[in-house]
Amino acid sequence: MAGMKALVALSFSGAIGLTFLMLGCVLENYGVYWPMFVLLFYVISPIPYFISRRLGGDSDASSSACSEISAFFTTGIVVSAFGFAIILARANLIRWGACGLVLAGNTVIFLTILGFFLVFDKGDDFNWEQW
């Protein structure tokens, strides 16, 4: 039952993050949809972790080269998502208010993704591998 509560909380926080992103695009003062490309970063951010879990197996080592490289690539993807919005604002493609909303959405979404892996990576009866 705790897994279901966590899943509902994570889906709610994901919806809040996507709402921030959509507000940065569709408000009348902003009206530019360039920030929607951040969705690609949301999709590809967990991929290095999935690859390291598949290749690394269930080793008890606290760190390995594969997990360190996956953390490096994931960090690069997350920083790029934040940098993308800032670069769009600096190039005057979006306004700074829209950039703030996109950055808030990025923070919420990436914390949601982190929370998902923290909650469902424990190897319990109910885990993310069922999905």
N, CA, C and O atoms as a Tinker XYZ file with bonds, in Angstrom:
   524  protein
     1  N      0.809000   -1.196000    0.000000    73     2
     2  CA     0.000000    0.000000    0.000000    64     1     3
     3  C      0.857000    1.267000    0.000000    63     2     4     5
     4  O      0.460000    2.293000   -0.551000    81     3
     5  N      2.030000    1.186000    0.619000    73     3     6
     6  CA     2.915000    2.351000    0.637000    64     5     7
     7  C      3.406000    2.672000   -0.768000    63     6     8     9
     8  O      3.644000    3.833000   -1.101000    81     7
     9  N      3.557000    1.629000   -1.595000    73     7    10
    10  CA     3.979000    1.842000   -2.973000    64     9    11
    11  C      2.938000    2.603000   -3.772000    63    10    12    13
    12  O      3.279000    3.425000   -4.623000    81    11
    13  N      1.674000    2.332000   -3.500000    73    11    14
    14  CA     0.610000    3.042000   -4.217000    64    13    15
    15  C      0.536000    4.511000   -3.799000    63    14    16    17
    16  O      0.293000    5.386000   -4.629000    81    15
    17  N      0.746000    4.774000   -2.518000    73    15    18
    18  CA     0.749000    6.167000   -2.052000    64    17    19
    19  C      1.911000    6.934000   -2.682000    63    18    20    21
    20  O      1.764000    8.087000   -3.088000    81    19
    21  N      3.049000    6.284000   -2.755000    73    19    22
    22  CA     4.205000    6.931000   -3.368000    64    21    23
    23  C      3.966000    7.174000   -4.854000    63    22    24    25
    24  O      4.349000    8.214000   -5.390000    81    23
    25  N      3.337000    6.219000   -5.509000    73    23    26
    26  CA     3.056000    6.372000   -6.932000    64    25    27
    27  C      2.084000    7.521000   -7.183000    63    26    28    29
    28  O      2.247000    8.274000   -8.143000    81    27
    29  N      1.089000    7.656000   -6.337000    73    27    30
    30  CA     0.137000    8.767000   -6.474000    64    29    31
    31  C      0.833000   10.099000   -6.214000    63    30    32    33
    32  O      0.596000   11.071000   -6.930000    81    31
    33  N      1.690000   10.150000   -5.192000    73    31    34
    34  CA     2.412000   11.393000   -4.891000    64    33    35
    35  C      3.359000   11.757000   -6.031000    63    34    36    37
    36  O      3.473000   12.929000   -6.391000    81    35
    37  N      4.030000   10.773000   -6.595000    73    35    38
    38  CA     4.941000   11.046000   -7.699000    64    37    39
    39  C      4.197000   11.492000   -8.947000    63    38    40    41
    40  O      4.668000   12.369000   -9.671000    81    39
    41  N      3.043000   10.898000   -9.202000    73    39    42
    42  CA     2.282000   11.326000  -10.377000    64    41    43
    43  C      1.730000   12.742000  -10.185000    63    42    44    45
    44  O      1.648000   13.515000  -11.140000    81    43
    45  N      1.357000   13.072000   -8.958000    73    43    46
    46  CA     0.887000   14.426000   -8.682000    64    45    47
    47  C      2.008000   15.445000   -8.874000    63    46    48    49
    48  O      1.791000   16.500000   -9.469000    81    47
    49  N      3.204000   15.137000   -8.374000    73    47    50
    50  CA     4.306000   16.075000   -8.529000    64    49    51
    51  C      4.740000   16.173000   -9.991000    63    50    52    53
    52  O      5.161000   17.241000  -10.437000    81    51
    53  N      4.644000   15.076000  -10.741000    73    51    54
    54  CA     4.930000   15.140000  -12.172000    64    53    55
    55  C      3.941000   16.030000  -12.902000    63    54    56    57
    56  O      4.311000   16.764000  -13.818000    81    55
    57  N      2.681000   15.960000  -12.493000    73    55    58
    58  CA     1.666000   16.816000  -13.109000    64    57    59
    59  C      1.920000   18.293000  -12.792000    63    58    60    61
    60  O      1.704000   19.160000  -13.639000    81    59
    61  N      2.375000   18.571000  -11.579000    73    59    62
    62  CA     2.701000   19.952000  -11.210000    64    61    63
    63  C      3.873000   20.459000  -12.058000    63    62    64    65
    64  O      3.845000   21.590000  -12.541000    81    63
    65  N      4.892000   19.632000  -12.236000    73    63    66
    66  CA     6.039000   20.034000  -13.041000    64    65    67
    67  C      5.676000   20.286000  -14.485000    63    66    68    69
    68  O      6.138000   21.254000  -15.088000    81    67
    69  N      4.846000   19.414000  -15.046000    73    67    70
    70  CA     4.409000   19.623000  -16.430000    64    69    71
    71  C      3.506000   20.845000  -16.557000    63    70    72    73
    72  O      3.477000   21.493000  -17.603000    81    71
    73  N      2.769000   21.158000  -15.492000    73    71    74
    74  CA     1.945000   22.372000  -15.510000    64    73    75
    75  C      2.822000   23.612000  -15.576000    63    74    76    77
    76  O      2.516000   24.547000  -16.315000    81    75
    77  N      3.919000   23.631000  -14.806000    73    75    78
    78  CA     4.852000   24.746000  -14.896000    64    77    79
    79  C      5.412000   24.883000  -16.306000    63    78    80    81
    80  O      5.503000   25.986000  -16.844000    81    79
    81  N      5.785000   23.757000  -16.896000    73    79    82
    82  CA     6.331000   23.797000  -18.251000    64    81    83
    83  C      5.304000   24.316000  -19.248000    63    82    84    85
    84  O      5.627000   25.143000  -20.100000    81    83
    85  N      4.078000   23.837000  -19.147000    73    83    86
    86  CA     3.030000   24.289000  -20.065000    64    85    87
    87  C      2.704000   25.768000  -19.864000    63    86    88    89
    88  O      2.452000   26.486000  -20.832000    81    87
    89  N      2.709000   26.222000  -18.617000    73    87    90
    90  CA     2.456000   27.639000  -18.368000    64    89    91
    91  C      3.538000   28.518000  -18.978000    63    90    92    93
    92  O      3.258000   29.621000  -19.445000    81    91
    93  N      4.764000   28.032000  -18.973000    73    91    94
    94  CA     5.845000   28.784000  -19.601000    64    93    95
    95  C      5.690000   28.883000  -21.103000    63    94    96    97
    96  O      6.306000   29.740000  -21.736000    81    95
    97  N      4.877000   28.020000  -21.678000    73    95    98
    98  CA     4.680000   28.037000  -23.132000    64    97    99
    99  C      3.400000   28.733000  -23.555000    63    98   100   101
   100  O      3.404000   29.471000  -24.541000    81    99
   101  N      2.314000   28.522000  -22.845000    73    99   102
   102  CA     1.009000   28.919000  -23.381000    64   101   103
   103  C      0.430000   30.201000  -22.793000    63   102   104   105
   104  O     -0.600000   30.675000  -23.272000    81   103
   105  N      1.057000   30.772000  -21.776000    73   103   106
   106  CA     0.509000   32.022000  -21.273000    64   105   107
   107  C      0.559000   33.086000  -22.363000    63   106   108   109
   108  O      1.463000   33.094000  -23.198000    81   107
   109  N     -0.402000   33.964000  -22.343000    73   107   110
   110  CA    -0.574000   34.935000  -23.423000    64   109   111
   111  C      0.664000   35.812000  -23.619000    63   110   112   113
   112  O      0.993000   36.176000  -24.748000    81   111
   113  N      1.346000   36.150000  -22.531000    73   111   114
   114  CA     2.537000   36.997000  -22.656000    64   113   115
   115  C      3.723000   36.250000  -23.257000    63   114   116   117
   116  O      4.623000   36.875000  -23.819000    81   115
   117  N      3.738000   34.932000  -23.148000    73   115   118
   118  CA     4.896000   34.153000  -23.602000    64   117   119
   119  C      4.625000   33.550000  -24.972000    63   118   120   121
   120  O      5.298000   33.912000  -25.938000    81   119
   121  N      3.672000   32.650000  -25.086000    73   119   122
   122  CA     3.170000   32.143000  -26.352000    64   121   123
   123  C      4.168000   31.523000  -27.312000    63   122   124   125
   124  O      3.908000   31.488000  -28.514000    81   123
   125  N      5.291000   31.037000  -26.829000    73   123   126
   126  CA     6.285000   30.394000  -27.685000    64   125   127
   127  C      6.481000   28.967000  -27.162000    63   126   128   129
   128  O      6.570000   28.749000  -25.954000    81   127
   129  N      6.545000   28.028000  -28.055000    73   127   130
   130  CA     6.592000   26.631000  -27.642000    64   129   131
   131  C      7.986000   26.018000  -27.697000    63   130   132   133
   132  O      8.103000   24.794000  -27.639000    81   131
   133  N      9.034000   26.802000  -27.805000    73   131   134
   134  CA    10.393000   26.278000  -27.798000    64   133   135
   135  C     10.731000   25.515000  -26.518000    63   134   136   137
   136  O     11.438000   24.510000  -26.591000    81   135
   137  N     10.257000   25.949000  -25.351000    73   135   138
   138  CA    10.612000   25.211000  -24.128000    64   137   139
   139  C     10.093000   23.774000  -24.083000    63   138   140   141
   140  O     10.536000   22.988000  -23.245000    81   139
   141  N      9.176000   23.425000  -24.955000    73   139   142
   142  CA     8.659000   22.046000  -24.941000    64   141   143
   143  C      9.725000   21.025000  -25.329000    63   142   144   145
   144  O      9.556000   19.832000  -25.077000    81   143
   145  N     10.819000   21.477000  -25.936000    73   143   146
   146  CA    11.903000   20.556000  -26.267000    64   145   147
   147  C     12.572000   19.988000  -25.016000    63   146   148   149
   148  O     13.336000   19.027000  -25.105000    81   147
   149  N     12.292000   20.575000  -23.855000    73   147   150
   150  CA    12.823000   20.052000  -22.599000    64   149   151
   151  C     12.257000   18.661000  -22.316000    63   150   152   153
   152  O     12.865000   17.882000  -21.581000    81   151
   153  N     11.121000   18.354000  -22.882000    73   151   154
   154  CA    10.533000   17.020000  -22.699000    64   153   155
   155  C     11.487000   15.919000  -23.167000    63   154   156   157
   156  O     11.484000   14.822000  -22.608000    81   155
   157  N     12.293000   16.199000  -24.177000    73   155   158
   158  CA    13.278000   15.212000  -24.624000    64   157   159
   159  C     14.284000   14.905000  -23.521000    63   158   160   161
   160  O     14.687000   13.754000  -23.356000    81   159
   161  N     14.688000   15.909000  -22.775000    73   159   162
   162  CA    15.618000   15.684000  -21.671000    64   161   163
   163  C     14.966000   14.852000  -20.573000    63   162   164   165
   164  O     15.635000   14.039000  -19.936000    81   163
   165  N     13.664000   15.047000  -20.343000    73   163   166
   166  CA    12.969000   14.251000  -19.338000    64   165   167
   167  C     12.954000   12.770000  -19.732000    63   166   168   169
   168  O     13.082000   11.886000  -18.885000    81   167
   169  N     12.796000   12.526000  -21.021000    73   167   170
   170  CA    12.713000   11.145000  -21.493000    64   169   171
   171  C     14.075000   10.461000  -21.460000    63   170   172   173
   172  O     14.169000    9.293000  -21.084000    81   171
   173  N     15.129000   11.171000  -21.849000    73   171   174
   174  CA    16.428000   10.505000  -21.951000    64   173   175
   175  C     17.225000   10.524000  -20.648000    63   174   176   177
   176  O     18.257000    9.858000  -20.567000    81   175
   177  N     16.788000   11.260000  -19.627000    73   175   178
   178  CA    17.579000   11.322000  -18.393000    64   177   179
   179  C     17.691000    9.981000  -17.663000    63   178   180   181
   180  O     18.759000    9.723000  -17.108000    81   179
   181  N     16.690000    9.115000  -17.618000    73   179   182
   182  CA    16.889000    7.840000  -16.909000    64   181   183
   183  C     17.599000    6.760000  -17.735000    63   182   184   185
   184  O     17.940000    5.709000  -17.193000    81   183
   185  N     17.824000    6.990000  -19.007000    73   183   186
   186  CA    18.393000    5.949000  -19.868000    64   185   187
   187  C     19.788000    5.510000  -19.414000    63   186   188   189
   188  O     20.037000    4.304000  -19.390000    81   187
   189  N     20.723000    6.412000  -19.050000    73   187   190
   190  CA    22.020000    5.920000  -18.570000    64   189   191
   191  C     21.906000    5.037000  -17.331000    63   190   192   193
   192  O     22.650000    4.067000  -17.184000    81   191
   193  N     20.977000    5.374000  -16.442000    73   191   194
   194  CA    20.782000    4.554000  -15.250000    64   193   195
   195  C     20.269000    3.160000  -15.621000    63   194   196   197
   196  O     20.734000    2.158000  -15.078000    81   195
   197  N     19.323000    3.103000  -16.536000    73   195   198
   198  CA    18.811000    1.800000  -16.975000    64   197   199
   199  C     19.921000    0.958000  -17.594000    63   198   200   201
   200  O     20.004000   -0.244000  -17.345000    81   199
   201  N     20.770000    1.586000  -18.397000    73   199   202
   202  CA    21.861000    0.851000  -19.043000    64   201   203
   203  C     22.851000    0.337000  -17.993000    63   202   204   205
   204  O     23.307000   -0.803000  -18.079000    81   203
   205  N     23.183000    1.169000  -17.007000    73   203   206
   206  CA    24.134000    0.722000  -15.987000    64   205   207
   207  C     23.546000   -0.381000  -15.117000    63   206   208   209
   208  O     24.266000   -1.285000  -14.693000    81   207
   209  N     22.249000   -0.317000  -14.846000    73   207   210
   210  CA    21.616000   -1.390000  -14.084000    64   209   211
   211  C     21.611000   -2.695000  -14.866000    63   210   212   213
   212  O     21.791000   -3.768000  -14.291000    81   211
   213  N     21.406000   -2.605000  -16.172000    73   211   214
   214  CA    21.380000   -3.803000  -17.006000    64   213   215
   215  C     22.774000   -4.407000  -17.136000    63   214   216   217
   216  O     22.935000   -5.625000  -17.064000    81   215
   217  N     23.785000   -3.555000  -17.328000    73   215   218
   218  CA    25.144000   -4.054000  -17.522000    64   217   219
   219  C     25.844000   -4.378000  -16.205000    63   218   220   221
   220  O     26.645000   -5.310000  -16.136000    81   219
   221  N     25.542000   -3.607000  -15.161000    73   219   222
   222  CA    26.220000   -3.788000  -13.887000    64   221   223
   223  C     25.711000   -4.964000  -13.091000    63   222   224   225
   224  O     26.446000   -5.535000  -12.286000    81   223
   225  N     24.481000   -5.331000  -13.301000    73   223   226
   226  CA    23.904000   -6.430000  -12.538000    64   225   227
   227  C     23.662000   -6.038000  -11.096000    63   226   228   229
   228  O     23.484000   -4.860000  -10.788000    81   227
   229  N     23.656000   -7.018000  -10.216000    73   227   230
   230  CA    23.395000   -6.783000   -8.795000    64   229   231
   231  C     24.671000   -6.900000   -7.975000    63   230   232   233
   232  O     24.700000   -7.605000   -6.966000    81   231
   233  N     25.706000   -6.224000   -8.394000    73   231   234
   234  CA    26.961000   -6.275000   -7.650000    64   233   235
   235  C     26.817000   -5.461000   -6.370000    63   234   236   237
   236  O     26.111000   -4.452000   -6.337000    81   235
   237  N     27.488000   -5.908000   -5.327000    73   235   238
   238  CA    27.412000   -5.223000   -4.045000    64   237   239
   239  C     28.457000   -4.125000   -3.907000    63   238   240   241
   240  O     28.564000   -3.498000   -2.853000    81   239
   241  N     29.213000   -3.895000   -4.944000    73   239   242
   242  CA    30.227000   -2.846000   -4.891000    64   241   243
   243  C     29.555000   -1.484000   -4.767000    63   242   244   245
   244  O     28.527000   -1.220000   -5.389000    81   243
   245  N     30.158000   -0.632000   -3.954000    73   243   246
   246  CA    29.545000    0.680000   -3.734000    64   245   247
   247  C     29.627000    1.554000   -4.978000    63   246   248   249
   248  O     28.770000    2.415000   -5.180000    81   247
   249  N     30.637000    1.354000   -5.814000    73   247   250
   250  CA    30.702000    2.084000   -7.069000    64   249   251
   251  C     31.458000    1.246000   -8.087000    63   250   252   253
   252  O     32.336000    0.454000   -7.746000    81   251
   253  N     31.100000    1.441000   -9.315000    73   251   254
   254  CA    31.802000    0.783000  -10.407000    64   253   255
   255  C     31.950000    1.801000  -11.528000    63   254   256   257
   256  O     31.329000    2.863000  -11.504000    81   255
   257  N     32.763000    1.472000  -12.490000    73   255   258
   258  CA    32.977000    2.406000  -13.595000    64   257   259
   259  C     31.680000    2.648000  -14.363000    63   258   260   261
   260  O     31.410000    3.767000  -14.801000    81   259
   261  N     30.889000    1.609000  -14.521000    73   259   262
   262  CA    29.631000    1.740000  -15.266000    64   261   263
   263  C     28.654000    2.672000  -14.544000    63   262   264   265
   264  O     28.025000    3.523000  -15.173000    81   263
   265  N     28.529000    2.510000  -13.225000    73   263   266
   266  CA    27.605000    3.381000  -12.490000    64   265   267
   267  C     28.115000    4.815000  -12.432000    63   266   268   269
   268  O     27.323000    5.757000  -12.457000    81   267
   269  N     29.423000    4.985000  -12.354000    73   267   270
   270  CA    29.981000    6.338000  -12.333000    64   269   271
   271  C     29.773000    7.042000  -13.671000    63   270   272   273
   272  O     29.453000    8.230000  -13.700000    81   271
   273  N     29.949000    6.335000  -14.760000    73   271   274
   274  CA    29.726000    6.926000  -16.082000    64   273   275
   275  C     28.253000    7.251000  -16.285000    63   274   276   277
   276  O     27.916000    8.277000  -16.876000    81   275
   277  N     27.372000    6.377000  -15.796000    73   275   278
   278  CA    25.939000    6.662000  -15.942000    64   277   279
   279  C     25.545000    7.886000  -15.119000    63   278   280   281
   280  O     24.718000    8.685000  -15.560000    81   279
   281  N     26.125000    8.042000  -13.932000    73   279   282
   282  CA    25.848000    9.240000  -13.133000    64   281   283
   283  C     26.376000   10.488000  -13.831000    63   282   284   285
   284  O     25.739000   11.541000  -13.783000    81   283
   285  N     27.529000   10.381000  -14.475000    73   283   286
   286  CA    28.102000   11.510000  -15.211000    64   285   287
   287  C     27.191000   11.914000  -16.373000    63   286   288   289
   288  O     26.899000   13.097000  -16.548000    81   287
   289  N     26.742000   10.939000  -17.165000    73   287   290
   290  CA    25.875000   11.257000  -18.304000    64   289   291
   291  C     24.519000   11.789000  -17.849000    63   290   292   293
   292  O     23.971000   12.702000  -18.467000    81   291
   293  N     23.980000   11.228000  -16.780000    73   291   294
   294  CA    22.700000   11.710000  -16.263000    64   293   295
   295  C     22.834000   13.147000  -15.776000    63   294   296   297
   296  O     21.951000   13.970000  -16.016000    81   295
   297  N     23.928000   13.452000  -15.097000    73   295   298
   298  CA    24.164000   14.819000  -14.641000    64   297   299
   299  C     24.282000   15.774000  -15.823000    63   298   300   301
   300  O     23.758000   16.887000  -15.784000    81   299
   301  N     24.969000   15.337000  -16.868000    73   299   302
   302  CA    25.075000   16.167000  -18.066000    64   301   303
   303  C     23.727000   16.434000  -18.711000    63   302   304   305
   304  O     23.474000   17.543000  -19.182000    81   303
   305  N     22.866000   15.437000  -18.737000    73   303   306
   306  CA    21.533000   15.607000  -19.322000    64   305   307
   307  C     20.703000   16.578000  -18.488000    63   306   308   309
   308  O     20.013000   17.436000  -19.037000    81   307
   309  N     20.767000   16.446000  -17.171000    73   307   310
   310  CA    19.982000   17.321000  -16.293000    64   309   311
   311  C     20.480000   18.771000  -16.396000    63   310   312   313
   312  O     19.675000   19.696000  -16.492000    81   311
   313  N     21.779000   18.963000  -16.375000    73   311   314
   314  CA    22.331000   20.325000  -16.504000    64   313   315
   315  C     21.986000   20.915000  -17.865000    63   314   316   317
   316  O     21.721000   22.112000  -17.971000    81   315
   317  N     21.985000   20.088000  -18.905000    73   315   318
   318  CA    21.628000   20.572000  -20.239000    64   317   319
   319  C     20.176000   21.020000  -20.303000    63   318   320   321
   320  O     19.854000   21.983000  -20.999000    81   319
   321  N     19.298000   20.333000  -19.585000    73   319   322
   322  CA    17.891000   20.741000  -19.568000    64   321   323
   323  C     17.731000   22.119000  -18.947000    63   322   324   325
   324  O     16.959000   22.941000  -19.441000    81   323
   325  N     18.461000   22.376000  -17.863000    73   323   326
   326  CA    18.400000   23.704000  -17.256000    64   325   327
   327  C     19.068000   24.745000  -18.153000    63   326   328   329
   328  O     18.566000   25.860000  -18.296000    81   327
   329  N     20.181000   24.384000  -18.747000    73   327   330
   330  CA    20.886000   25.311000  -19.617000    64   329   331
   331  C     20.119000   25.649000  -20.878000    63   330   332   333
   332  O     20.242000   26.754000  -21.406000    81   331
   333  N     19.331000   24.707000  -21.363000    73   331   334
   334  CA    18.549000   24.937000  -22.583000    64   333   335
   335  C     17.581000   26.102000  -22.407000    63   334   336   337
   336  O     17.474000   26.966000  -23.278000    81   335
   337  N     16.881000   26.119000  -21.282000    73   335   338
   338  CA    15.933000   27.209000  -21.028000    64   337   339
   339  C     16.650000   28.545000  -20.879000    63   338   340   341
   340  O     16.160000   29.570000  -21.353000    81   339
   341  N     17.802000   28.536000  -20.226000    73   339   342
   342  CA    18.547000   29.777000  -20.030000    64   341   343
   343  C     19.095000   30.289000  -21.363000    63   342   344   345
   344  O     19.082000   31.494000  -21.616000    81   343
   345  N     19.568000   29.393000  -22.202000    73   343   346
   346  CA    20.068000   29.802000  -23.519000    64   345   347
   347  C     18.941000   30.366000  -24.379000    63   346   348   349
   348  O     19.138000   31.347000  -25.096000    81   347
   349  N     17.766000   29.754000  -24.312000    73   347   350
   350  CA    16.622000   30.289000  -25.057000    64   349   351
   351  C     16.271000   31.695000  -24.588000    63   350   352   353
   352  O     15.926000   32.551000  -25.403000    81   351
   353  N     16.354000   31.943000  -23.285000    73   351   354
   354  CA    16.034000   33.269000  -22.754000    64   353   355
   355  C     17.118000   34.283000  -23.136000    63   354   356   357
   356  O     16.810000   35.427000  -23.470000    81   355
   357  N     18.370000   33.866000  -23.085000    73   355   358
   358  CA    19.456000   34.783000  -23.442000    64   357   359
   359  C     19.432000   35.134000  -24.926000    63   358   360   361
   360  O     19.854000   36.225000  -25.310000    81   359
   361  N     18.947000   34.227000  -25.755000    73   359   362
   362  CA    18.857000   34.488000  -27.192000    64   361   363
   363  C     17.559000   35.217000  -27.554000    63   362   364   365
   364  O     17.270000   35.424000  -28.733000    81   363
   365  N     16.793000   35.598000  -26.556000    73   363   366
   366  CA    15.517000   36.300000  -26.719000    64   365   367
   367  C     14.505000   35.502000  -27.540000    63   366   368   369
   368  O     13.663000   36.088000  -28.221000    81   367
   369  N     14.580000   34.189000  -27.482000    73   367   370
   370  CA    13.554000   33.354000  -28.112000    64   369   371
   371  C     12.364000   33.169000  -27.177000    63   370   372   373
   372  O     11.230000   33.014000  -27.630000    81   371
   373  N     12.628000   33.185000  -25.862000    73   371   374
   374  CA    11.560000   33.169000  -24.867000    64   373   375
   375  C     11.837000   34.288000  -23.881000    63   374   376   377
   376  O     12.955000   34.800000  -23.814000    81   375
   377  N     10.835000   34.665000  -23.125000    73   375   378
   378  CA    11.007000   35.703000  -22.118000    64   377   379
   379  C     11.531000   35.081000  -20.831000    63   378   380   381
   380  O     11.458000   33.869000  -20.629000    81   379
   381  N     12.067000   35.948000  -19.961000    73   379   382
   382  CA    12.663000   35.453000  -18.724000    64   381   383
   383  C     11.619000   34.887000  -17.773000    63   382   384   385
   384  O     11.939000   34.007000  -16.973000    81   383
   385  N     10.395000   35.361000  -17.836000    73   383   386
   386  CA     9.330000   34.779000  -17.012000    64   385   387
   387  C      9.034000   33.348000  -17.420000    63   386   388   389
   388  O      8.819000   32.476000  -16.578000    81   387
   389  N      9.025000   33.119000  -18.740000    73   387   390
   390  CA     8.833000   31.753000  -19.234000    64   389   391
   391  C     10.013000   30.875000  -18.842000    63   390   392   393
   392  O      9.845000   29.696000  -18.530000    81   391
   393  N     11.200000   31.454000  -18.861000    73   391   394
   394  CA    12.390000   30.699000  -18.448000    64   393   395
   395  C     12.274000   30.289000  -16.981000    63   394   396   397
   396  O     12.618000   29.163000  -16.621000    81   395
   397  N     11.798000   31.188000  -16.145000    73   395   398
   398  CA    11.606000   30.854000  -14.729000    64   397   399
   399  C     10.602000   29.734000  -14.531000    63   398   400   401
   400  O     10.809000   28.848000  -13.702000    81   399
   401  N      9.513000   29.770000  -15.291000    73   399   402
   402  CA     8.528000   28.692000  -15.184000    64   401   403
   403  C      9.092000   27.362000  -15.675000    63   402   404   405
   404  O      8.812000   26.314000  -15.093000    81   403
   405  N      9.877000   27.403000  -16.735000    73   403   406
   406  CA    10.490000   26.168000  -17.255000    64   405   407
   407  C     11.506000   25.632000  -16.258000    63   406   408   409
   408  O     11.585000   24.421000  -16.051000    81   407
   409  N     12.285000   26.512000  -15.638000    73   407   410
   410  CA    13.251000   26.067000  -14.636000    64   409   411
   411  C     12.548000   25.473000  -13.414000    63   410   412   413
   412  O     13.020000   24.488000  -12.846000    81   411
   413  N     11.432000   26.060000  -13.010000    73   411   414
   414  CA    10.658000   25.484000  -11.905000    64   413   415
   415  C     10.104000   24.114000  -12.293000    63   414   416   417
   416  O     10.132000   23.178000  -11.494000    81   415
   417  N      9.609000   24.004000  -13.507000    73   415   418
   418  CA     9.122000   22.711000  -13.986000    64   417   419
   419  C     10.232000   21.684000  -14.064000    63   418   420   421
   420  O     10.025000   20.522000  -13.717000    81   419
   421  N     11.421000   22.100000  -14.520000    73   419   422
   422  CA    12.564000   21.189000  -14.561000    64   421   423
   423  C     12.904000   20.664000  -13.169000    63   422   424   425
   424  O     13.138000   19.470000  -12.983000    81   423
   425  N     12.929000   21.568000  -12.203000    73   423   426
   426  CA    13.259000   21.161000  -10.842000    64   425   427
   427  C     12.271000   20.134000  -10.318000    63   426   428   429
   428  O     12.667000   19.118000   -9.747000    81   427
   429  N     10.994000   20.398000  -10.509000    73   427   430
   430  CA     9.974000   19.482000   -9.998000    64   429   431
   431  C     10.029000   18.141000  -10.726000    63   430   432   433
   432  O      9.945000   17.091000  -10.088000    81   431
   433  N     10.166000   18.162000  -12.034000    73   431   434
   434  CA    10.175000   16.911000  -12.801000    64   433   435
   435  C     11.406000   16.071000  -12.474000    63   434   436   437
   436  O     11.289000   14.862000  -12.276000    81   435
   437  N     12.579000   16.690000  -12.413000    73   435   438
   438  CA    13.776000   15.908000  -12.119000    64   437   439
   439  C     13.780000   15.391000  -10.684000    63   438   440   441
   440  O     14.304000   14.306000  -10.429000    81   439
   441  N     13.210000   16.140000   -9.742000    73   439   442
   442  CA    13.050000   15.609000   -8.393000    64   441   443
   443  C     12.043000   14.461000   -8.368000    63   442   444   445
   444  O     12.187000   13.522000   -7.584000    81   443
   445  N     11.028000   14.536000   -9.224000    73   443   446
   446  CA    10.069000   13.433000   -9.331000    64   445   447
   447  C     10.738000   12.178000   -9.878000    63   446   448   449
   448  O     10.500000   11.077000   -9.382000    81   447
   449  N     11.565000   12.342000  -10.891000    73   447   450
   450  CA    12.287000   11.195000  -11.453000    64   449   451
   451  C     13.221000   10.602000  -10.404000    63   450   452   453
   452  O     13.301000    9.381000  -10.264000    81   451
   453  N     13.925000   11.455000   -9.668000    73   451   454
   454  CA    14.790000   10.976000   -8.597000    64   453   455
   455  C     13.983000   10.240000   -7.530000    63   454   456   457
   456  O     14.380000    9.170000   -7.070000    81   455
   457  N     12.859000   10.814000   -7.144000    73   455   458
   458  CA    11.997000   10.167000   -6.151000    64   457   459
   459  C     11.488000    8.826000   -6.616000    63   458   460   461
   460  O     11.361000    7.898000   -5.817000    81   459
   461  N     11.195000    8.711000   -7.892000    73   459   462
   462  CA    10.733000    7.440000   -8.439000    64   461   463
   463  C     11.779000    6.358000   -8.236000    63   462   464   465
   464  O     11.461000    5.249000   -7.807000    81   463
   465  N     13.036000    6.685000   -8.548000    73   463   466
   466  CA    14.083000    5.681000   -8.395000    64   465   467
   467  C     14.419000    5.414000   -6.941000    63   466   468   469
   468  O     14.798000    4.291000   -6.606000    81   467
   469  N     14.297000    6.395000   -6.069000    73   467   470
   470  CA    14.552000    6.171000   -4.660000    64   469   471
   471  C     13.466000    5.297000   -4.026000    63   470   472   473
   472  O     13.763000    4.450000   -3.184000    81   471
   473  N     12.222000    5.501000   -4.427000    73   471   474
   474  CA    11.117000    4.749000   -3.835000    64   473   475
   475  C     11.056000    3.328000   -4.377000    63   474   476   477
   476  O     10.880000    2.379000   -3.613000    81   475
   477  N     11.200000    3.174000   -5.680000    73   475   478
   478  CA    10.964000    1.869000   -6.290000    64   477   479
   479  C     12.233000    1.091000   -6.590000    63   478   480   481
   480  O     12.179000    0.100000   -7.318000    81   479
   481  N     13.371000    1.507000   -6.053000    73   479   482
   482  CA    14.611000    0.782000   -6.299000    64   481   483
   483  C     15.041000   -0.050000   -5.093000    63   482   484   485
   484  O     16.180000   -0.511000   -5.034000    81   483
   485  N     14.149000   -0.242000   -4.145000    73   483   486
   486  CA    14.495000   -0.951000   -2.925000    64   485   487
   487  C     14.432000   -2.469000   -3.070000    63   486   488   489
   488  O     14.892000   -3.185000   -2.181000    81   487
   489  N     13.884000   -2.969000   -4.152000    73   487   490
   490  CA    13.762000   -4.413000   -4.324000    64   489   491
   491  C     12.630000   -5.001000   -3.504000    63   490   492   493
   492  O     12.671000   -6.182000   -3.158000    81   491
   493  N     11.624000   -4.206000   -3.188000    73   491   494
   494  CA    10.491000   -4.684000   -2.404000    64   493   495
   495  C      9.623000   -5.604000   -3.224000    63   494   496   497
   496  O      9.972000   -6.012000   -4.331000    81   495
   497  N      8.493000   -5.916000   -2.652000    73   495   498
   498  CA     7.484000   -6.701000   -3.336000    64   497   499
   499  C      6.933000   -5.918000   -4.534000    63   498   500   501
   500  O      6.574000   -6.502000   -5.557000    81   499
   501  N      6.873000   -4.628000   -4.395000    73   499   502
   502  CA     6.323000   -3.747000   -5.415000    64   501   503
   503  C      7.435000   -2.828000   -5.888000    63   502   504   505
   504  O      7.844000   -1.931000   -5.150000    81   503
   505  N      7.931000   -3.028000   -7.093000    73   503   506
   506  CA     9.012000   -2.189000   -7.571000    64   505   507
   507  C      8.774000   -1.761000   -9.008000    63   506   508   509
   508  O      7.825000   -2.205000   -9.653000    81   507
   509  N      9.641000   -0.901000   -9.496000    73   507   510
   510  CA     9.461000   -0.302000  -10.810000    64   509   511
   511  C      9.656000   -1.292000  -11.929000    63   510   512   513
   512  O      9.224000   -1.022000  -13.050000    81   511
   513  N     10.284000   -2.424000  -11.684000    73   511   514
   514  CA    10.518000   -3.405000  -12.747000    64   513   515
   515  C      9.229000   -4.078000  -13.191000    63   514   516   517
   516  O      9.199000   -4.690000  -14.259000    81   515
   517  N      8.162000   -3.982000  -12.405000    73   515   518
   518  CA     6.875000   -4.549000  -12.799000    64   517   519
   519  C      6.247000   -3.753000  -13.931000    63   518   520   521
   520  O      5.453000   -4.292000  -14.702000    81   519
   521  N      6.590000   -2.493000  -14.037000    73   519   522
   522  CA     5.973000   -1.635000  -15.052000    64   521   523
   523  C      6.656000   -1.874000  -16.337000    63   522   524
   524  O      6.307000   -1.260000  -17.345000    81   523
